[in-house]
Amino acid sequence: MMHATVARVGLDRLDATWNPFQSQFWAKAKRVASWRAFAFDFSYASDDGSESESTVVMVLVRRLVFRLRIAYVPFGPDPCAYQRDTAEVTRDFARLVRPLLPKGTAFIRFDLPWGAPDDEQVVPVVGKNLRTCKESVQPEATARIDLSDGYDAVRIRYRERARRNVRKAQAKSIRIESWNGDPRTFEAWYSVYVDTAKRDGFTARSASYIRNFLDIAASDVRSILYVARYGSTILGGAIILESPGVALYLYGASLRVDGCSPSYLLQDYAIREACAHGCKMYDLYGISGPQQRGSHLEGLRLFKRAFGGYVCYRPPSFDYVYRHLSRFLYASFENVRFKIHRKRHPKRMSQQYSISTEE
């Protein structure tokens, strides 16, 4: 018989190879937003010790008011690592980790890792003390590209829409380069980012937040800003997270010039660089999910699918509840906030979704 155990370990035990959100980098990134990171070894082992399955899971904890706190697990734990039922794995982890979390934690929220390619048959995780969120923290679907065969093989599989727009940008002499740390270049890009936020209806992060994000030094993941220039003018940019195995398009911004956008050329450049850096997967991150969930991201599906690849889905965000009244009040407030935002921005197309709703 297998039994589960949870023990606190150092953040240096995290393995970010295929998951940049379970990393020392992400722990540092969320620290400025008042999230405190903890790492836990989560294991299943047989009574005689002959069989064992183990991963390290990062949990973020944030204080709301007084001693009330919430906990959040970005893209973890991975049920496939244990070959067990998803609800069983998350319940076991939530139950065992509770005594190790700060006092006053009302619930722990889970965003599970991606499922198998092109498998839309995902269902909410249900069970005792489990509650599905009306709005997910992270997107419920993503477009991914296998980079194993190199850039030339990937480029061949682009759809005509991507190839055409890359050619148009190149014909306009738009060029892409890595940001070299120049403050004026960052300020110009940030201005484009703010304009994009107003146009597409999402809340722009502060310049200090993004600058801090780009300045984080970590051994497991790095952030890269690629900027698009038209002459001396900054037209756009994209921030990419790179772990040893994955390059992930976190968010971006762009303007149009003479009917031409640099967005496709930016992605093409980022894909080529990811191949050169040895990454095996490129994650365009964030499209609409199944059953009309995440419909505000539908406009990004056409753009991101133009680069070929495949789609992965995952269940909606869900909570394991420790304090039912506290969670009910928090969820009620959260749902009202989302409803107001949707009413104000019914066609929001967020290209920085992964850090727009987590706070």
C-alpha positions as CSV (number, residue, x, y, z in Angstrom):
1,M,0.0,0.0,0.0
2,M,1.3,3.5,-0.9
3,H,1.0,6.4,1.5
4,A,1.6,10.1,0.9
5,T,4.0,12.4,2.8
6,V,4.9,16.1,2.6
7,A,8.1,17.7,3.9
8,R,9.4,21.2,3.6
9,V,12.6,21.6,1.5
10,G,14.6,24.4,0.1
11,L,13.6,26.3,-3.1
12,D,16.8,25.0,-4.7
13,R,15.2,21.6,-4.9
14,L,12.7,22.9,-7.5
15,D,13.0,21.5,-11.0
16,A,12.1,24.1,-13.6
17,T,13.2,22.2,-16.7
18,W,9.7,21.9,-18.1
19,N,7.8,24.3,-15.8
20,P,9.1,27.9,-15.4
21,F,6.3,28.6,-12.9
22,Q,7.7,26.1,-10.5
23,S,11.1,27.8,-10.1
24,Q,13.3,30.0,-8.0
25,F,12.8,32.7,-10.6
26,W,9.1,32.7,-10.2
27,A,9.4,32.7,-6.4
28,K,11.5,35.9,-6.7
29,A,9.1,37.4,-9.3
30,K,6.1,37.0,-7.0
31,R,7.9,38.2,-3.9
32,V,7.5,41.9,-5.0
33,A,3.7,41.2,-5.1
34,S,3.8,40.1,-1.5
35,W,3.7,36.3,-2.2
36,R,5.9,34.2,0.0
37,A,7.3,31.0,-1.6
38,F,7.6,27.6,0.1
39,A,8.9,24.3,-1.4
40,F,7.7,20.9,-0.4
41,D,8.8,17.4,-1.2
42,F,5.6,15.5,-2.0
43,S,6.0,11.7,-2.1
44,Y,4.1,8.5,-2.3
45,A,5.9,5.4,-0.9
46,S,5.1,1.8,-0.2
47,D,5.1,0.6,3.4
48,D,8.3,-1.4,2.9
49,G,10.0,1.4,1.0
50,S,10.4,-0.6,-2.2
51,E,8.4,1.8,-4.3
52,S,8.3,5.6,-4.2
53,E,7.3,8.5,-6.4
54,S,8.3,12.1,-5.5
55,T,8.3,15.6,-6.8
56,V,9.0,19.0,-5.3
57,V,6.1,21.5,-5.3
58,M,6.2,25.2,-4.8
59,V,3.4,26.9,-2.9
60,L,2.9,30.7,-2.9
61,V,1.2,32.2,0.2
62,R,-0.1,35.7,0.6
63,R,-1.7,37.6,3.5
64,L,-5.0,39.3,2.7
65,V,-6.3,41.0,5.9
66,F,-5.3,40.5,9.5
67,R,-4.2,36.8,9.8
68,L,-6.2,35.6,6.8
69,R,-4.1,34.1,4.0
70,I,-4.5,32.3,0.7
71,A,-2.1,29.7,-0.8
72,Y,-1.6,29.1,-4.5
73,V,0.2,26.3,-6.5
74,P,1.1,27.4,-10.1
75,F,1.1,24.4,-12.4
76,G,1.5,21.7,-9.8
77,P,1.4,19.1,-8.5
78,D,1.6,16.9,-11.6
79,P,-0.8,13.9,-11.2
80,C,1.0,12.1,-14.0
81,A,4.1,11.9,-11.9
82,Y,2.3,9.7,-9.5
83,Q,0.0,7.8,-11.9
84,R,-2.9,8.5,-9.6
85,D,-6.3,10.1,-9.7
86,T,-6.1,13.9,-9.9
87,A,-8.5,14.6,-7.1
88,E,-6.7,12.1,-4.9
89,V,-3.3,13.7,-5.5
90,T,-4.5,17.2,-4.9
91,R,-6.5,16.3,-1.8
92,D,-3.6,14.4,-0.3
93,F,-1.2,17.3,-0.9
94,A,-3.6,19.9,0.4
95,R,-4.4,17.9,3.5
96,L,-0.8,17.1,4.3
97,V,0.7,20.5,3.6
98,R,-1.8,22.4,5.7
99,P,0.1,22.1,9.0
100,L,3.2,23.4,7.2
101,L,1.6,26.5,5.9
102,P,1.3,29.8,7.8
103,K,-1.6,29.9,10.2
104,G,-4.8,31.5,8.9
105,T,-4.6,30.0,5.4
106,A,-8.2,29.8,4.2
107,F,-7.7,27.6,1.1
108,I,-5.1,26.4,-1.3
109,R,-5.7,27.1,-5.0
110,F,-4.4,24.8,-7.8
111,D,-3.6,25.4,-11.4
112,L,-2.7,22.0,-12.7
113,P,-0.1,21.3,-15.5
114,W,-1.1,20.8,-19.1
115,G,-2.6,17.6,-20.3
116,A,-1.9,15.5,-23.4
117,P,-1.7,17.4,-26.8
118,D,-5.0,18.1,-28.5
119,D,-7.0,16.3,-25.8
120,E,-10.0,18.5,-25.1
121,Q,-11.6,16.0,-22.7
122,V,-10.8,17.8,-19.5
123,V,-13.2,18.0,-16.7
124,P,-13.3,20.0,-13.4
125,V,-11.6,18.4,-10.5
126,V,-14.3,17.6,-8.0
127,G,-14.5,15.9,-4.6
128,K,-14.8,16.7,-0.9
129,N,-13.6,20.2,0.0
130,L,-12.8,20.9,-3.7
131,R,-14.4,24.0,-5.3
132,T,-14.0,25.0,-9.0
133,C,-13.3,28.7,-9.6
134,K,-15.5,30.6,-12.0
135,E,-12.5,32.2,-13.5
136,S,-9.1,30.5,-13.8
137,V,-5.9,32.2,-12.7
138,Q,-3.9,30.8,-15.6
139,P,-5.3,30.1,-19.1
140,E,-7.0,26.8,-19.6
141,A,-5.4,26.2,-23.0
142,T,-2.2,27.0,-24.7
143,A,-0.5,26.6,-28.1
144,R,2.9,24.8,-28.1
145,I,5.5,24.0,-30.6
146,D,8.0,21.1,-30.6
147,L,11.5,22.5,-31.2
148,S,13.3,19.1,-31.2
149,D,14.0,19.1,-34.9
150,G,15.4,22.7,-35.0
151,Y,14.2,26.0,-36.3
152,D,14.1,25.1,-40.0
153,A,11.8,22.2,-39.4
154,V,9.6,24.4,-37.2
155,R,9.5,27.2,-39.8
156,I,8.3,24.8,-42.5
157,R,5.2,24.0,-40.4
158,Y,4.1,27.7,-40.0
159,R,0.7,28.4,-41.5
160,E,0.5,30.8,-44.4
161,R,-0.9,33.5,-42.1
162,A,2.4,33.5,-40.1
163,R,4.7,33.3,-43.1
164,R,2.9,36.1,-44.9
165,N,3.0,38.5,-41.9
166,V,6.7,37.7,-41.2
167,R,7.5,38.6,-44.8
168,K,5.5,41.8,-44.6
169,A,7.4,42.9,-41.5
170,Q,10.8,42.0,-43.1
171,A,9.8,44.0,-46.2
172,K,9.2,47.0,-44.0
173,S,12.7,46.6,-42.6
174,I,11.4,46.0,-39.1
175,R,14.2,44.3,-37.1
176,I,14.2,42.4,-33.8
177,E,16.9,42.5,-31.2
178,S,17.5,41.5,-27.6
179,W,17.1,44.4,-25.1
180,N,20.6,45.3,-23.9
181,G,19.6,47.0,-20.7
182,D,19.4,50.5,-22.1
183,P,16.9,52.5,-19.9
184,R,15.6,54.7,-22.9
185,T,14.8,51.6,-24.9
186,F,12.9,50.1,-22.0
187,E,11.0,53.4,-21.5
188,A,10.0,53.4,-25.2
189,W,8.9,49.8,-25.0
190,Y,7.0,50.4,-21.8
191,S,5.1,53.3,-23.5
192,V,4.0,50.9,-26.3
193,Y,3.0,48.4,-23.6
194,V,0.8,51.0,-21.9
195,D,-0.8,51.9,-25.2
196,T,-1.5,48.2,-25.9
197,A,-3.1,47.8,-22.5
198,K,-5.5,50.7,-23.2
199,R,-6.3,49.3,-26.6
200,D,-6.9,45.7,-25.6
201,G,-8.4,46.5,-22.2
202,F,-6.1,44.9,-19.7
203,T,-4.4,46.6,-16.7
204,A,-0.8,47.6,-17.3
205,R,1.8,46.6,-14.8
206,S,4.0,49.4,-13.4
207,A,7.3,50.1,-15.0
208,S,9.1,49.2,-11.8
209,Y,7.4,45.8,-11.6
210,I,8.4,44.8,-15.1
211,R,11.9,46.2,-14.8
212,N,12.3,44.2,-11.6
213,F,11.0,41.1,-13.5
214,L,13.6,41.6,-16.2
215,D,16.4,42.1,-13.6
216,I,15.8,39.0,-11.6
217,A,18.8,36.7,-11.4
218,A,18.1,33.0,-10.9
219,S,19.9,29.9,-11.9
220,D,16.9,28.0,-13.2
221,V,15.0,30.4,-15.4
222,R,15.8,33.7,-17.1
223,S,13.6,36.4,-18.7
224,I,14.4,38.0,-22.0
225,L,12.9,41.1,-23.6
226,Y,13.0,41.1,-27.4
227,V,12.2,44.5,-29.0
228,A,11.0,45.4,-32.5
229,R,12.4,48.5,-34.2
230,Y,11.3,50.4,-37.2
231,G,14.2,52.8,-37.9
232,S,14.8,54.4,-34.5
233,T,11.2,53.8,-33.3
234,I,10.3,50.9,-30.9
235,L,7.2,49.2,-32.3
236,G,6.8,46.4,-29.8
237,G,8.3,43.7,-27.7
238,A,7.8,40.3,-26.2
239,I,9.0,39.0,-22.8
240,I,10.1,35.3,-22.9
241,L,10.8,33.0,-20.0
242,E,13.5,30.4,-20.7
243,S,14.1,27.3,-18.6
244,P,16.4,24.5,-19.8
245,G,13.6,22.8,-21.7
246,V,11.0,25.4,-22.4
247,A,10.8,28.9,-23.8
248,L,7.5,30.6,-22.8
249,Y,5.9,33.7,-24.3
250,L,4.8,35.5,-21.2
251,Y,3.4,38.7,-22.6
252,G,3.9,41.3,-25.2
253,A,2.9,44.6,-26.8
254,S,2.9,46.0,-30.3
255,L,1.9,48.9,-32.6
256,R,1.1,48.8,-36.3
257,V,2.9,50.8,-39.0
258,D,1.6,51.1,-42.5
259,G,-0.8,48.2,-41.9
260,C,2.0,46.0,-40.6
261,S,2.5,44.6,-37.1
262,P,5.8,43.3,-35.7
263,S,4.0,40.6,-33.6
264,Y,4.6,37.7,-36.0
265,L,8.3,38.6,-36.6
266,L,8.8,38.9,-32.9
267,Q,7.5,35.4,-32.4
268,D,9.6,34.0,-35.3
269,Y,12.7,35.6,-33.8
270,A,11.9,34.3,-30.3
271,I,11.4,30.8,-31.7
272,R,14.7,30.9,-33.6
273,E,16.5,32.1,-30.4
274,A,14.9,29.3,-28.3
275,C,16.1,26.7,-30.7
276,A,19.6,28.2,-30.6
277,H,19.5,28.2,-26.8
278,G,18.7,24.5,-26.8
279,C,15.0,24.6,-25.7
280,K,12.9,21.7,-26.8
281,M,9.5,23.4,-26.6
282,Y,8.1,26.8,-27.3
283,D,4.9,27.7,-25.4
284,L,2.9,30.6,-26.9
285,Y,0.9,30.5,-23.7
286,G,-2.7,31.4,-23.4
287,I,-5.6,30.8,-25.8
288,S,-9.3,30.2,-25.1
289,G,-10.2,26.9,-23.4
290,P,-12.8,24.3,-24.0
291,Q,-16.6,24.8,-23.4
292,Q,-16.3,28.6,-24.0
293,R,-14.1,29.0,-20.9
294,G,-11.5,31.8,-21.3
295,S,-13.5,33.1,-24.2
296,H,-11.8,36.6,-23.8
297,L,-8.6,34.9,-25.2
298,E,-10.4,33.7,-28.3
299,G,-8.9,36.5,-30.4
300,L,-5.4,35.2,-29.6
301,R,-6.1,31.7,-30.8
302,L,-5.9,32.7,-34.5
303,F,-2.6,34.5,-34.0
304,K,-0.9,31.8,-31.9
305,R,-2.1,28.8,-33.9
306,A,-0.6,30.4,-37.0
307,F,2.8,29.1,-36.0
308,G,1.7,25.5,-36.1
309,G,2.3,23.1,-33.2
310,Y,-0.5,21.7,-31.1
311,V,-2.9,22.7,-28.3
312,C,-2.9,21.5,-24.7
313,Y,-5.7,21.9,-22.2
314,R,-6.1,21.6,-18.5
315,P,-8.9,21.7,-15.9
316,P,-10.1,25.0,-14.5
317,S,-8.5,26.5,-11.4
318,F,-9.9,25.0,-8.2
319,D,-9.6,25.4,-4.4
320,Y,-9.2,22.9,-1.6
321,V,-11.0,24.7,1.2
322,Y,-9.7,24.8,4.8
323,R,-12.0,27.6,6.1
324,H,-15.3,27.5,4.2
325,L,-16.7,30.9,5.3
326,S,-13.5,32.7,4.6
327,R,-13.3,31.1,1.2
328,F,-16.9,31.9,0.4
329,L,-16.4,35.6,1.2
330,Y,-13.2,35.7,-0.9
331,A,-14.8,33.9,-3.9
332,S,-17.8,36.2,-3.8
333,F,-15.7,39.3,-3.8
334,E,-13.5,37.8,-6.6
335,N,-16.5,36.9,-8.8
336,V,-17.9,40.5,-8.5
337,R,-14.5,41.9,-9.4
338,F,-14.3,39.7,-12.5
339,K,-17.9,40.5,-13.5
340,I,-17.2,44.3,-13.3
341,H,-14.0,43.8,-15.3
342,R,-15.7,41.8,-18.0
343,K,-18.5,44.4,-18.3
344,R,-15.9,47.2,-18.8
345,H,-13.7,45.1,-21.2
346,P,-15.9,42.5,-22.9
347,K,-13.4,41.9,-25.6
348,R,-10.2,41.9,-23.6
349,M,-7.3,40.2,-25.3
350,S,-4.6,39.8,-22.7
351,Q,-1.1,38.8,-23.9
352,Q,0.2,38.9,-20.3
353,Y,-2.5,36.7,-18.8
354,S,-0.2,34.8,-16.5
355,I,0.6,37.8,-14.3
356,S,-2.6,39.8,-14.8
357,T,-5.0,38.0,-12.5
358,E,-2.8,36.3,-10.0
359,E,-3.0,39.3,-7.6
